[in-house]
Amino acid sequence: MPVKKSPKSKKSTVKSTKKPTKKSTGSVLELKPNTIYQGDCIEIMKSLPKGSVDMIFADPPYNMQLRGDLHRPDNSKVDAVDDHWDQIGSHKDYDGFTREWLSAARDLLSDDGGIWVIGSYHNIFRVGAILQDLGFWILNDVIWRKSNPMPNFRGRRFTNAHETLIWAAKSEKSKYRFNYDAMKTMNDDVQMRSDWTIPICSGAERLKGEDGEKGHTTQKPEALLYRVMMATTQPGDLVLDPFFGTGTTGAVAKKLGRNFIGLEREDSYIKLAKKRIAAAEPIAEDALQGMMPKREEPRVPFGWLIERGLIKPGATLTDPQNRVEAKVAADGSVVTSDGVNQYRGSIHKVGAAVQSAPSCNGWTYWHYQDGKNIFPIDRLRQRVRDEMSARTVIQ
Ligand SMILES: C[S@@+](CC[C@H](N)C(=O)[O-])C[C@H]1O[C@@H](n2cnc3c(N)ncnc32)[C@H](O)[C@@H]1O
């Protein structure tokens, strides 16, 4: 039961509950979108309704197992990740913990849901293997290249300048969401690649604790979550983050009109997250509307172009090189001849036949003349779609 309500229509309040409310039926917890649940994420996930979440973003403990303090050349102490929550134990312990939280997370995902897990070389390979063992279907590993990484102070290894995100669908059969067109548009009309250069979280974005020091050692940059959510969710989706920390996922979800559920054990982080999310400004609903994925665009049959007078019966269409010509009939079929055979049928069938190809996208193969130039007939289909959605998209 994914929550699809527009966040505009529902209050985007943040409730932190010590003990999440129990439903009257059994031990299942009530699912309250835009809520931080405090406690152990495995226990909470096991109690939430199965199949209720569209996407999961998880930034689990890295289990870094640092040995001793790390100092800079000037002897100042490096603010490394030595928090108690990161100390899981041996590899075996870490694998057990990972298997448990990932199983509970998988149960919570809708069948077509996806998961993102971020980690470093300390843990991501173990996480990847367990994801596959549990039946998740890995779609990409994305390299987050830090444009301003921390140097390697001891000079004994390469500068550790990236983290890895694994993006996986719940199963091989999942019809997962990927906003391909939005990603391409965001990237100046070039396909978005799997290496992302984004700075680490710093400056005003970096939250401070009551002592004026870093509020959290591993606060992720909002830009990273922005891209993840823009790529794999739509407004109104429910995103769960089982290791919520300072609530980066919640703040970005609120800005982008998505709903969130945050799970976190520590009081101090929940306090920071609540304040931050309360201050986050949602983007106006009309500004959230982006490119519609091609697959979701309304179907426009070729005949509609003829009915609307965009292509006249008897008009000539050509292939992209202007070598093959076909005439358009009043019923939307096209006819051509290679001197030996005559071909008549749909734009797709005739396009395939003249190329001796198994199939053809007639919308991009056939072109019409406009002034001195020829254009694919897909341009006219887009005009009809724009008229249907009353939106103007510049191609
Ligand atoms: C790597 S940090 C996440 C940071 C977060 N992405 C951010 O941007 O602030 C992991 C967080 O998970 C929390 N955590 C660790 N184990 C947990 C558990 N079993 N249940 C709930 N929270 C847990 C830690 O307290 C920590 O805040």
The ligand as a MOL file (V3000), in Angstrom:
LIG
                    3D

  0  0  0     0  0            999 V3000
M  V30 BEGIN CTAB
M  V30 COUNTS 27 29 0 0 0
M  V30 BEGIN ATOM
M  V30 1 C 26.2230 6.2200 8.5590 0
M  V30 2 S 25.1290 6.9840 9.6470 0 CHG=1
M  V30 3 C 23.8780 7.6870 8.6230 0
M  V30 4 C 24.0570 9.1590 8.3780 0
M  V30 5 C 22.9360 9.7730 7.5550 0
M  V30 6 N 22.8910 9.2200 6.2240 0
M  V30 7 C 23.0610 11.2860 7.4830 0
M  V30 8 O 23.1590 11.8390 6.3720 0
M  V30 9 O 23.0510 11.9240 8.5330 0 CHG=-1
M  V30 10 C 24.3360 5.6060 10.3710 0
M  V30 11 C 23.3010 5.9470 11.4040 0
M  V30 12 O 22.6070 4.7590 11.7560 0
M  V30 13 C 22.3100 4.7530 13.1320 0
M  V30 14 N 22.1820 3.3310 13.5080 0
M  V30 15 C 23.1630 2.3960 13.5740 0
M  V30 16 N 22.6580 1.1930 13.8590 0
M  V30 17 C 21.3150 1.3620 13.9750 0
M  V30 18 C 20.2350 0.4850 14.2670 0
M  V30 19 N 20.4400 -0.8160 14.4850 0
M  V30 20 N 18.9920 0.9950 14.2920 0
M  V30 21 C 18.7680 2.3100 14.0800 0
M  V30 22 N 19.7510 3.1920 13.8120 0
M  V30 23 C 21.0100 2.7190 13.7600 0
M  V30 24 C 23.4690 5.4700 13.7680 0
M  V30 25 O 23.0870 6.0550 15.0140 0
M  V30 26 C 23.8290 6.5000 12.7030 0
M  V30 27 O 23.2240 7.7280 12.9540 0
M  V30 END ATOM
M  V30 BEGIN BOND
M  V30 1 1 1 2
M  V30 2 1 2 3
M  V30 3 1 2 10
M  V30 4 1 3 4
M  V30 5 1 4 5
M  V30 6 1 5 6
M  V30 7 1 5 7
M  V30 8 2 7 8
M  V30 9 1 7 9
M  V30 10 1 10 11
M  V30 11 1 11 12
M  V30 12 1 11 26
M  V30 13 1 12 13
M  V30 14 1 13 14
M  V30 15 1 13 24
M  V30 16 1 14 15
M  V30 17 1 14 23
M  V30 18 2 15 16
M  V30 19 1 16 17
M  V30 20 1 17 18
M  V30 21 2 17 23
M  V30 22 1 18 19
M  V30 23 2 18 20
M  V30 24 1 20 21
M  V30 25 2 21 22
M  V30 26 1 22 23
M  V30 27 1 24 25
M  V30 28 1 24 26
M  V30 29 1 26 27
M  V30 END BOND
M  V30 END CTAB
M  END
